[in-house]
Amino acid sequence: MLIEEKKVDGNLFQNKVKKFGFSNIRLKDPKLFSLCIKKGKKLFSDNFMFYCLDYNIEKFKIGIITARDIRPSTFRNRIKRLIREFFRLNKDKIKDNMLFVVKPKTNCNVENYKEVEKELNDFFIKERLFKNN
């Protein structure tokens, strides 16, 4: 990561957040969210269900759905954080012009980031969703 040294500390932090943040790839529009679910291709991995739609946008967008069946709420929120972290760290490798909606399965049993990373990496390679595949 390149940081200009002549910036003050507050601006340095903002530059890091903009480069590595999640908000610019988040799927916020409810119409696009529902379009991805209705018309997108439904794909499955061991612990997650994906809706993927090829769409005319610059970068990919990601939405995350978690059902209340996944108990307790702390586990549900942790899964969401782990999924967001995977997409945040791999956003340069993932194909552009795609909408993703990720839904953890009810029997999701991931414990840490390494498990999520391995499963999602294998899934993205298998489905050719990385740029170089």
C-alpha positions in Angstrom: 0.0 0.0 0.0 1.4 3.4 -1.0 0.9 6.3 1.4 2.0 9.8 0.8 4.2 10.8 3.7 3.4 14.5 3.6 -0.2 14.0 4.6 -1.3 14.5 8.2 -2.3 11.5 10.3 -6.0 12.0 9.9 -5.8 12.0 6.1 -3.5 9.0 6.1 -6.2 7.0 7.9 -8.8 8.1 5.5 -6.7 7.1 2.5 -6.2 3.6 4.0 -10.0 3.2 4.6 -10.9 4.2 1.1 -8.4 1.8 -0.4 -9.3 -1.2 1.8 -12.8 -0.3 2.9 -16.0 -2.4 2.3 -18.6 0.3 1.8 -17.7 1.0 -1.9 -18.4 -2.7 -2.8 -21.5 -3.1 -0.7 -24.8 -3.8 -2.5 -27.1 -1.0 -1.2 -29.8 -0.7 -3.8 -32.9 -2.8 -2.8 -33.9 -3.2 -6.5 -30.5 -4.6 -7.4 -30.6 -6.8 -4.4 -33.9 -8.4 -5.4 -32.9 -8.5 -9.1 -29.8 -10.5 -8.1 -31.9 -13.0 -6.1 -34.6 -13.4 -8.7 -32.5 -13.6 -11.9 -29.1 -14.5 -10.6 -27.5 -17.9 -10.9 -27.8 -19.9 -7.7 -24.6 -21.6 -6.6 -23.8 -23.6 -3.5 -20.7 -24.4 -1.4 -20.6 -26.4 1.8 -21.7 -23.6 4.1 -22.9 -20.8 1.8 -25.4 -20.2 -1.0 -24.5 -17.6 -3.6 -26.7 -15.7 -6.1 -24.4 -14.4 -8.9 -25.6 -12.0 -11.6 -23.6 -10.6 -14.5 -24.6 -6.9 -14.5 -23.4 -3.7 -16.2 -21.5 -2.0 -13.3 -17.9 -1.0 -12.9 -16.9 -3.1 -9.9 -18.6 -6.1 -8.3 -21.1 -5.5 -5.5 -21.8 -7.8 -2.5 -24.8 -8.2 -0.4 -25.1 -10.6 2.7 -28.3 -12.1 4.0 -28.4 -14.1 7.2 -31.5 -15.8 8.4 -32.6 -15.8 12.1 -32.4 -19.6 11.9 -28.7 -19.2 12.5 -28.5 -18.9 16.3 -27.2 -17.1 18.3 -27.0 -13.6 16.8 -23.3 -13.3 17.8 -22.5 -16.2 15.5 -24.7 -14.8 12.8 -22.9 -11.5 12.9 -19.5 -13.1 13.0 -20.2 -15.0 9.8 -21.2 -11.7 8.1 -18.0 -10.1 9.3 -15.9 -13.0 8.0 -17.6 -12.9 4.6 -17.1 -9.1 4.4 -13.4 -9.6 5.3 -12.9 -12.1 2.5 -14.4 -9.9 -0.1 -12.5 -6.8 1.2 -9.2 -8.5 1.0 -9.8 -10.2 -2.4 -11.6 -7.3 -4.2 -8.7 -6.9 -6.6 -8.9 -10.5 -7.7 -12.7 -10.9 -8.1 -14.3 -10.3 -11.6 -15.9 -6.9 -12.2 -19.5 -6.5 -13.5 -20.9 -9.0 -11.0 -23.5 -8.8 -8.3 -23.2 -11.3 -5.4 -25.6 -12.1 -2.7 -24.3 -14.5 -0.1 -26.5 -16.4 2.3 -25.0 -18.7 4.9 -26.7 -22.0 5.2 -28.6 -22.8 8.4 -26.1 -25.6 9.2 -23.1 -23.3 8.6 -20.3 -24.4 10.8 -17.3 -22.2 10.1 -15.2 -21.3 13.1 -12.6 -18.8 11.9 -11.5 -16.7 9.0 -9.1 -19.4 7.7 -12.0 -21.8 7.1 -14.1 -19.1 5.4 -11.1 -18.1 3.2 -10.3 -21.7 2.2 -13.9 -22.5 1.3 -14.6 -19.2 -0.6 -11.2 -19.4 -2.4 -11.9 -23.0 -3.6 -15.5 -22.0 -4.6 -14.4 -18.9 -6.6 -11.7 -20.9 -8.4 -14.1 -23.7 -9.2 -16.8 -21.3 -10.5 -14.2 -19.1 -12.3 -15.2 -15.9 -10.5 -11.6 -14.7 -10.1 -10.2 -12.4 -12.9 -7.4 -14.7 -13.9 -9.5 -17.9 -14.3 
